[in-house]
Amino acid sequence: MIILVIERLNAILPILYISTTINYGLYFLSAKPAFEKTLRPFLAVTILLHVFFTLFVSLHYRHFPITTIYELLSFLALSLAVNYSYIEYRIGVKSTGVFVLIVISICQTLSSTHRTYSFQIKPILSNVYVGIHSLAVTFGYTAFIIATLYGLMYLMLFYNIKSRHFGIIYNRFPSLEELDEMNYRAATIGLFFITISLTFGALWLSKVRANTSIFDPKIVVAILTWCIFGIIAMLKRFFRRSGLLTSYISLFGFLGIIFSMIIVNIFLPTFHLFF
């Protein structure tokens, strides 16, 4: 029975995310109240079903949902959706949702169309410390990705205003102040989860890999990325610097994420190769 539920949810999640993306897209293009009223309910239901799906998979197969790249893509989509939904709720701005949801829909579609299930996993991935570390780093990096998207939107709007191009970006993007605040909120969420991830990663290393160097490329990049987005939070919180500077810094932080996920895995030696 539970396998049937998992299969049905796996099939329906991409449809729900794509439908929600279209809904947000129509709202972005038209700003009609009829679309706006349905945005949050559509997204909330989709996230709730995705949470149930993740729990069912984890409980039935007895492991965290991070054992393959396609499981990780699904959890990446979920964490993006949860982070975005929280920021939308706190700030009250819905017009940027379509851009985040496009990424979410792509991740979940790739996951659902290629995913396989198995009780057989690498022993390391059943470790509680590794599980919490991996889940937290996923939430942290997705929050940083959202911060970068808001930084890009800030720069697009800033230079549109500067060049006096008052088109759809000017009309439908939030104000510069709101984008700056959204960038800050996403950065602080990312800092919280990356701090948890680094803490549990260190606890795990101290127990099973005492001789492993903290200069592993993945660890170094994670700490540098944490520092970059920490600078954004400090500039906003204590120095009240403009969003232009923090938006550019977000781009450097995003490069760190890409470096960690792609360059390190392919070209540099690291013990973080779990798949």
C-alpha positions as CSV (number, residue, x, y, z in Angstrom):
1,M,0.0,0.0,0.0
2,I,2.7,2.5,1.0
3,I,4.7,1.7,-2.2
4,L,1.6,2.6,-4.2
5,V,1.2,5.9,-2.4
6,I,4.9,6.7,-2.9
7,E,4.6,5.9,-6.7
8,R,1.5,8.1,-7.0
9,L,3.0,11.0,-5.2
10,N,6.2,10.7,-7.2
11,A,4.1,11.0,-10.4
12,I,1.9,13.8,-9.2
13,L,4.5,16.1,-7.7
14,P,6.0,17.4,-11.0
15,I,2.5,18.1,-12.2
16,L,1.6,20.1,-9.1
17,Y,4.9,22.1,-9.2
18,I,4.5,22.9,-12.9
19,S,0.9,23.9,-12.4
20,T,1.9,26.1,-9.4
21,T,4.7,27.6,-11.6
22,I,2.2,28.5,-14.3
23,N,-0.1,30.0,-11.7
24,Y,2.7,32.2,-10.4
25,G,3.7,33.1,-14.0
26,L,0.2,34.2,-14.9
27,Y,0.1,36.4,-11.7
28,F,3.5,37.9,-12.6
29,L,2.3,38.8,-16.1
30,S,-1.1,40.0,-15.2
31,A,-1.2,40.9,-11.5
32,K,-4.9,39.8,-11.4
33,P,-6.3,39.3,-7.9
34,A,-8.0,36.1,-9.1
35,F,-4.6,34.5,-9.6
36,E,-3.1,36.0,-6.4
37,K,-5.7,34.4,-4.2
38,T,-4.8,30.9,-5.4
39,L,-1.0,31.2,-5.1
40,R,-0.4,30.4,-1.5
41,P,-3.0,27.6,-1.3
42,F,-1.6,25.9,-4.4
43,L,1.9,26.1,-3.1
44,A,1.0,25.0,0.5
45,V,-0.8,21.9,-0.7
46,T,2.1,21.0,-3.0
47,I,4.6,21.4,-0.3
48,L,2.5,19.4,2.2
49,L,2.2,16.5,-0.3
50,H,6.0,16.7,-0.9
51,V,6.7,16.5,2.8
52,F,4.4,13.4,3.1
53,F,6.2,11.9,0.1
54,T,9.6,12.5,1.7
55,L,8.5,11.0,5.0
56,F,6.9,7.9,3.4
57,V,10.1,7.2,1.4
58,S,12.3,7.7,4.4
59,L,10.2,5.6,6.7
60,H,9.6,2.8,4.2
61,Y,13.2,2.5,2.9
62,R,14.7,3.3,6.3
63,H,17.1,6.0,5.2
64,F,17.4,9.8,4.7
65,P,16.3,10.9,1.2
66,I,19.8,11.7,0.1
67,T,21.2,8.3,-1.1
68,T,21.1,9.0,-4.9
69,I,21.4,12.2,-7.0
70,Y,17.7,11.9,-7.9
71,E,16.6,11.6,-4.3
72,L,18.8,14.6,-3.5
73,L,17.2,16.6,-6.4
74,S,13.7,16.0,-4.9
75,F,14.8,17.1,-1.4
76,L,16.5,20.1,-3.1
77,A,13.2,21.0,-4.7
78,L,11.4,20.6,-1.3
79,S,13.9,22.7,0.6
80,L,13.7,25.5,-2.1
81,A,9.9,25.4,-1.9
82,V,9.9,25.6,1.9
83,N,12.6,28.4,2.0
84,Y,10.8,30.4,-0.6
85,S,7.3,29.9,1.0
86,Y,8.7,31.2,4.4
87,I,10.2,34.3,2.8
88,E,7.0,35.0,0.8
89,Y,5.0,34.7,4.0
90,R,7.3,37.0,6.0
91,I,7.7,39.7,3.3
92,G,4.3,39.3,1.6
93,V,5.7,39.6,-1.9
94,K,4.4,37.0,-4.4
95,S,5.6,38.4,-7.8
96,T,9.0,36.7,-7.6
97,G,7.7,33.2,-7.0
98,V,7.7,32.1,-10.7
99,F,11.5,32.4,-10.9
100,V,12.1,30.1,-7.9
101,L,9.4,27.7,-8.9
102,I,10.9,27.2,-12.4
103,V,14.0,25.8,-10.7
104,I,11.9,23.7,-8.3
105,S,9.8,22.2,-11.1
106,I,12.9,21.3,-13.1
107,C,14.5,19.6,-10.1
108,Q,11.4,17.6,-9.2
109,T,10.7,16.6,-12.7
110,L,14.2,15.2,-13.2
111,S,13.9,13.4,-9.8
112,S,10.5,11.9,-10.5
113,T,11.3,10.7,-14.0
114,H,14.7,9.0,-13.1
115,R,14.2,8.0,-9.5
116,T,14.6,4.4,-8.3
117,Y,14.1,3.0,-4.8
118,S,16.2,0.6,-2.8
119,F,16.9,-0.6,0.7
120,Q,20.6,-1.0,-0.2
121,I,22.6,2.1,0.6
122,K,26.1,2.9,1.6
123,P,26.4,2.5,5.4
124,I,27.7,6.0,5.8
125,L,24.4,7.4,4.6
126,S,22.5,5.7,7.4
127,N,24.5,7.6,10.0
128,V,22.4,10.1,11.9
129,Y,25.1,12.8,12.0
130,V,25.7,12.4,8.2
131,G,21.9,12.5,7.6
132,I,21.4,15.7,9.6
133,H,24.5,17.3,8.1
134,S,23.4,16.5,4.5
135,L,19.8,17.7,5.1
136,A,21.0,20.9,6.7
137,V,23.5,21.7,4.0
138,T,20.8,21.2,1.4
139,F,18.5,23.6,3.2
140,G,21.4,26.1,3.6
141,Y,22.6,26.0,0.0
142,T,19.0,26.3,-1.3
143,A,18.5,29.4,0.9
144,F,21.7,30.9,-0.5
145,I,20.5,30.1,-4.1
146,I,17.3,32.0,-3.3
147,A,19.3,34.9,-1.9
148,T,21.3,35.0,-5.1
149,L,18.1,35.0,-7.2
150,Y,16.9,38.0,-5.2
151,G,20.3,39.6,-5.7
152,L,20.1,39.2,-9.4
153,M,16.6,40.7,-9.4
154,Y,17.9,43.6,-7.4
155,L,20.6,44.3,-10.0
156,M,18.2,43.9,-12.9
157,L,15.7,46.4,-11.4
158,F,18.5,48.8,-10.3
159,Y,20.0,49.0,-13.8
160,N,16.6,49.2,-15.4
161,I,15.8,52.2,-13.2
162,K,19.2,53.7,-13.9
163,S,18.8,53.4,-17.6
164,R,15.1,54.6,-17.4
165,H,13.7,51.3,-18.9
166,F,10.3,51.2,-17.2
167,G,9.0,47.9,-18.6
168,I,7.7,44.7,-17.0
169,I,10.7,44.3,-14.7
170,Y,10.0,47.8,-13.2
171,N,6.3,47.2,-13.1
172,R,6.2,43.7,-11.6
173,F,9.4,43.3,-9.6
174,P,9.2,44.2,-5.9
175,S,10.8,47.5,-4.9
176,L,14.6,47.6,-4.4
177,E,14.1,47.8,-0.6
178,E,11.9,44.7,-0.6
179,L,14.4,42.7,-2.8
180,D,17.2,43.8,-0.5
181,E,15.2,42.5,2.5
182,M,14.4,39.2,0.8
183,N,18.1,38.7,0.0
184,Y,18.9,39.3,3.6
185,R,16.2,37.0,4.9
186,A,17.3,34.1,2.6
187,A,21.0,34.7,3.5
188,T,20.2,34.5,7.3
189,I,18.2,31.2,6.8
190,G,21.2,29.8,4.9
191,L,23.6,30.8,7.6
192,F,21.5,29.0,10.2
193,F,21.4,25.7,8.3
194,I,25.0,25.8,7.2
195,T,26.0,26.3,10.8
196,I,24.0,23.2,11.8
197,S,25.5,21.3,8.9
198,L,29.1,22.2,9.8
199,T,28.5,21.4,13.5
200,F,27.1,17.9,12.8
201,G,29.7,17.3,10.1
202,A,32.4,18.1,12.7
203,L,30.8,15.8,15.2
204,W,30.8,12.9,12.7
205,L,34.4,13.5,11.7
206,S,35.5,13.5,15.3
207,K,34.0,10.1,15.9
208,V,34.8,8.1,12.7
209,R,37.4,10.0,10.7
210,A,39.8,11.5,13.2
211,N,42.6,11.7,10.7
212,T,40.6,13.6,8.1
213,S,41.9,17.1,7.4
214,I,39.5,20.1,7.8
215,F,41.1,21.3,4.6
216,D,39.1,18.9,2.6
217,P,37.9,21.1,-0.4
218,K,34.2,20.6,0.4
219,I,34.7,21.8,4.0
220,V,36.8,24.8,2.9
221,V,34.3,25.9,0.2
222,A,31.4,25.5,2.7
223,I,33.2,27.7,5.3
224,L,34.1,30.3,2.7
225,T,30.5,30.3,1.4
226,W,29.2,30.7,5.0
227,C,31.6,33.7,5.4
228,I,30.5,35.3,2.2
229,F,26.8,35.2,3.1
230,G,27.7,36.1,6.7
231,I,29.2,39.3,5.3
232,I,25.9,40.1,3.6
233,A,24.0,39.6,6.8
234,M,26.4,41.8,8.7
235,L,26.4,44.6,6.1
236,K,22.6,44.6,6.2
237,R,22.1,44.2,10.0
238,F,24.8,46.4,11.4
239,F,26.0,48.7,8.7
240,R,22.8,49.3,6.7
241,R,24.7,49.1,3.4
242,S,22.8,49.3,0.2
243,G,21.5,46.2,-1.6
244,L,23.7,46.9,-4.6
245,L,26.8,45.8,-2.7
246,T,25.1,42.8,-1.0
247,S,23.7,41.7,-4.4
248,Y,27.1,41.5,-6.0
249,I,28.4,39.6,-2.9
250,S,25.6,37.1,-3.4
251,L,26.9,36.3,-6.8
252,F,30.3,35.5,-5.4
253,G,28.7,33.2,-2.8
254,F,26.7,31.5,-5.6
255,L,30.0,30.8,-7.4
256,G,31.2,29.1,-4.2
257,I,28.1,26.8,-4.2
258,I,28.7,25.9,-7.9
259,F,32.3,25.3,-7.2
260,S,31.4,23.0,-4.3
261,M,28.7,21.0,-6.2
262,I,30.5,20.6,-9.5
263,I,34.2,21.5,-9.7
264,V,35.1,19.9,-6.3
265,N,33.2,16.6,-7.1
266,I,34.8,16.3,-10.6
267,F,38.3,17.6,-10.3
268,L,39.4,17.6,-6.6
269,P,40.0,14.8,-4.1
270,T,37.3,14.8,-1.4
271,F,35.8,12.2,1.0
272,H,32.3,13.8,0.3
273,L,31.6,11.4,-2.6
274,F,28.7,9.4,-1.2
275,F,26.8,8.4,-4.4
